[in-house]
Amino acid sequence: MTKQLALVFPGQGSQAVGMGKVFFEKSAAARLLAKEANEVLHTNLTDLMFEGPVEQLSLTRNSQLAIFVTSAMMLAVIKERTPEIFENVACVAGHSIGEYAALLAAESLLFSNLLSLIKIRAKAMEEASPPNGAMCALLGIQIEQMIEIIGNYTKDKYRCSIANDNCPEQVVITGLLPDVEAVRDLAVKNGARKGIMLAVSGPFHSPWMVEAAEKIRQTLETMSIQDAIIPIIANCTAKHTQKAADIKELLPKQITGVVRWRESVSEMQRLGVKEIMEVGNGNVLSGLIRRCLPDIVIHPLDIYTGAPKECGF
């Protein structure tokens, strides 16, 4: 049988108070992972996930870990209840921090190692961010036009550059706040439907993150990385790989590079993917993928767990 399913894992911005709580309450496997996360991190992350406050949960150092742990708990439920799903998985992919959950699904790194890596990543990204860093999502405009608009405005990638190529007519820019706002206004004047400033604490996926990338590279040198058991599509290349050496090289580059999600979806299609399941809080990636592939079949997780749809479990 040809494998046709892709598991996809969301990134920063998908956090919300209450994330993962239903899985924690209903699954022993999810509770074990949550307990391990709290022990490894020496903090009660799950209390913050379940109860907030949202201001603390939204901080980069907390949101990245919460997003990863939520995806990990959902993944544990799939393995616990319906492991046969993996017989149909053609590939895995994650958006930015979601790529770390994809690596967990592909059994390339241990859960505890990924927690430690994400903790270092989030702290390093916060420390590398200038005080006026910003990101903005532009809707209704193609990436080629955004590249031209930015190029006409500045050649300095520290001031403004592309962060995410999410789907046709959705591009995220990153850089210093005055420049990001200026480029946003230029984009709207040149046909973009709107520009939405993102609630992030820095100019992620930009040259500002070079020092953070180096810290990740150094940390990876101390960790055991295995070949992936499932092809994983890397953000910064939009190509699949299973080689540990590739993963070790590409993870640091992801922090400074463009998240090439639109192209990643095309790679899924080349691998024969006709169905997706979003393993994480919310359904943002499902919407982005639907815009790239209108005929894609999207499976809510509850289809496989047999749980009521309204509880999202």
C-alpha positions in Angstrom: 0.0 0.0 0.0 1.3 3.4 -0.9 1.7 5.7 2.2 -0.5 8.8 1.8 -0.6 10.5 5.2 1.6 13.3 6.5 1.7 14.2 10.2 2.2 18.0 10.6 3.1 19.9 13.8 2.3 23.6 14.4 4.7 26.3 15.6 4.7 29.4 17.7 1.4 31.3 17.8 -0.6 28.1 18.3 -0.3 28.3 22.0 -3.5 28.9 24.1 -4.5 28.5 27.7 -5.8 25.0 28.2 -3.6 23.4 25.5 -3.1 19.7 26.0 -5.4 19.5 29.1 -7.9 17.1 27.7 -5.1 14.7 26.6 -3.5 14.9 30.0 -6.8 14.1 31.7 -7.8 11.2 29.5 -4.5 9.5 28.6 -1.9 7.8 30.9 0.7 8.0 28.1 0.1 11.8 27.9 0.4 12.2 31.6 3.7 10.3 31.7 5.2 12.6 29.1 3.9 15.7 30.9 5.4 14.5 34.2 8.7 13.8 32.4 8.7 17.3 30.9 8.1 18.9 34.3 11.0 16.9 35.8 13.4 17.6 33.0 12.6 21.3 33.0 12.5 21.6 36.8 9.3 23.6 36.5 5.5 23.0 36.4 5.1 23.7 32.7 1.7 21.9 32.5 0.2 24.2 35.1 1.1 27.1 32.8 -0.3 25.3 29.8 -3.6 24.4 31.5 -4.2 27.5 33.6 -2.1 30.4 32.2 -1.9 33.3 32.5 -1.7 33.8 28.8 0.9 36.6 29.1 3.4 34.1 30.6 2.4 31.3 28.3 3.0 33.5 25.3 6.6 34.3 26.2 9.0 32.6 23.8 10.8 30.6 26.5 7.4 29.1 27.6 5.4 28.9 24.4 7.9 26.9 22.5 8.1 24.3 25.2 4.3 24.2 25.6 3.7 23.8 21.9 6.2 20.9 21.8 4.9 19.1 24.8 1.3 19.4 23.6 2.2 17.9 20.3 4.2 15.2 22.1 1.2 14.3 24.3 -1.0 14.0 21.2 1.5 11.9 19.5 1.7 9.6 22.5 -2.1 9.2 22.4 -1.9 8.1 18.7 0.8 5.6 19.5 -1.1 4.3 22.6 -4.5 3.9 20.9 -4.0 3.5 17.2 -0.4 2.8 16.4 -1.4 1.3 13.0 -1.7 4.9 11.7 2.0 5.0 11.4 1.8 2.3 8.7 0.3 5.0 6.4 2.7 7.9 7.3 4.6 9.0 4.3 6.4 11.9 6.0 6.4 14.3 8.9 6.9 18.1 9.0 6.7 20.9 11.5 6.4 24.6 11.2 9.4 26.3 13.0 9.4 24.9 16.5 7.0 22.2 15.2 9.9 20.7 13.4 11.2 19.5 16.8 7.9 17.5 17.4 8.3 16.1 13.9 11.8 14.8 14.9 10.2 13.2 17.9 7.7 11.5 15.7 10.5 10.3 13.4 12.4 9.0 16.5 15.5 11.0 15.6 16.0 12.5 19.0 14.8 11.6 22.5 12.0 13.5 24.2 14.3 14.6 27.0 17.0 15.8 24.6 14.4 17.7 22.6 13.1 19.4 25.7 16.6 20.5 26.6 17.3 21.7 23.1 14.1 23.7 22.9 14.8 25.3 26.3 18.2 26.4 25.0 16.8 27.5 21.7 14.0 29.7 23.2 16.4 31.4 25.7 19.0 32.0 23.0 16.4 33.4 20.6 15.1 35.8 23.3 18.7 36.9 24.1 19.6 37.4 20.4 16.5 39.6 19.8 16.9 43.4 19.7 14.5 45.4 21.8 12.5 46.5 18.8 12.3 43.3 16.8 9.0 42.5 15.1 7.2 40.2 12.6 4.2 40.8 10.4 2.0 38.5 8.3 1.1 39.9 4.9 -2.1 38.5 3.3 -3.1 38.6 -0.3 0.3 39.0 -1.8 2.8 36.6 -3.4 6.3 36.0 -2.1 8.0 37.2 -5.3 6.3 40.6 -4.9 7.3 40.8 -1.3 10.9 40.0 -2.1 10.8 42.9 -4.6 9.2 45.3 -2.2 11.8 44.5 0.5 14.6 44.7 -2.0 13.5 48.2 -3.1 13.2 49.3 0.5 16.5 47.9 1.9 19.3 45.5 1.1 20.0 45.1 4.8 18.5 41.8 6.0 18.9 42.8 9.6 16.3 45.6 9.0 13.7 43.5 7.1 13.6 40.1 5.4 11.3 37.1 4.7 10.7 34.8 7.6 8.0 32.5 6.4 6.6 31.5 3.0 3.4 30.0 4.4 1.2 29.5 1.4 0.1 31.3 -1.7 -0.6 34.9 -0.7 0.6 34.6 2.9 4.1 35.8 3.7 5.6 36.7 7.0 8.3 39.4 7.3 10.8 39.9 10.1 13.2 42.6 11.3 13.2 45.9 13.2 9.8 47.3 14.0 10.1 50.6 12.1 11.2 48.8 9.0 8.7 46.0 9.3 5.9 48.5 9.6 7.2 50.5 6.7 7.4 47.4 4.5 3.9 46.4 5.6 2.5 49.7 4.5 4.3 49.4 1.2 2.9 45.9 0.7 -0.6 47.1 1.4 -0.2 50.0 -1.0 1.0 47.5 -3.6 -2.0 45.1 -3.3 -1.7 43.2 -0.1 -5.0 42.7 1.5 -3.7 43.4 5.0 -0.7 43.2 7.3 -1.1 41.6 10.7 1.6 42.3 13.3 2.4 39.1 15.2 2.6 38.8 19.0 6.3 37.6 19.1 9.2 38.9 21.1 11.8 39.2 18.4 12.7 39.0 14.7 12.8 35.2 14.4 14.1 33.4 11.3 16.4 36.3 10.4 20.1 37.1 10.6 19.5 38.4 14.2 19.4 34.7 15.3 22.9 33.8 14.3 24.1 33.5 17.9 21.1 31.4 18.8 21.8 29.1 15.8 25.4 28.6 17.0 24.2 27.6 20.5 22.0 25.0 19.0 24.8 23.7 16.8 27.1 23.4 19.9 24.3 21.7 21.9 23.7 19.2 19.1 27.3 18.2 19.2 26.7 16.7 22.7 23.5 14.8 21.7 22.9 11.5 20.1 20.9 11.9 16.8 19.5 8.9 15.0 18.5 8.5 11.4 14.8 9.2 11.2 12.5 6.2 10.8 10.1 8.4 8.7 11.1 11.0 6.1 11.1 14.5 7.7 10.8 17.6 5.5 13.1 20.3 6.7 11.9 23.9 7.0 15.0 25.5 5.5 15.3 23.2 2.4 11.7 22.1 1.9 13.3 18.7 1.1 12.9 15.4 2.9 15.7 13.5 4.6 16.2 10.7 7.1 19.9 11.1 7.7 21.1 12.1 11.1 23.9 14.1 9.6 21.5 16.2 7.6 19.3 16.8 10.7 22.3 17.9 12.7 23.3 20.3 10.0 19.9 21.7 9.2 18.4 22.4 12.7 20.7 25.4 13.4 20.1 26.8 9.9 16.4 26.7 10.5 16.7 29.4 13.2 18.1 32.0 10.8 16.5 30.7 7.6 13.1 31.1 5.9 10.4 28.6 6.9 9.6 27.3 3.4 6.2 25.9 4.3 4.6 26.3 0.9 7.4 24.4 -0.8 7.3 21.9 2.0 3.7 21.1 1.1 4.8 20.6 -2.5 7.3 18.2 -1.2 4.6 16.3 0.6 2.7 16.1 -2.6 5.8 14.7 -4.4 6.0 12.0 -1.7 2.4 10.9 -2.5 0.7 12.6 0.4 -3.1 13.0 0.0 -4.1 13.2 3.6 -2.8 15.2 6.6 -3.3 15.1 10.4 -2.3 18.2 12.4 -0.8 17.0 15.7 -0.9 20.0 18.0 -3.0 22.8 19.4 -5.3 24.3 16.8 -5.6 23.9 13.1 -3.6 26.7 11.5 -1.4 24.4 9.4 -4.4 22.5 8.1 -5.7 25.8 6.7 -2.4 26.7 5.2 -2.1 23.3 3.6 -5.6 23.5 2.2 -4.7 26.7 0.4 -1.7 25.0 -1.2 -3.6 21.7 -2.0 -7.4 22.4 -2.1 -8.2 18.7 -2.5 -6.2 17.5 0.5 -8.0 15.3 3.0 -7.7 16.7 6.5 -8.2 14.3 9.4 -9.1 15.7 12.8 -7.3 13.7 15.5 -10.6 12.5 16.9 -11.2 10.4 13.8 -8.5 8.1 15.0 -9.0 8.2 18.7 -12.7 7.7 18.6 -13.2 10.6 21.0 -16.0 13.2 20.7 -15.1 15.8 18.2 -16.1 18.7 20.5 -13.4 17.8 23.0 -10.7 17.8 20.4 -9.4 14.4 21.7 
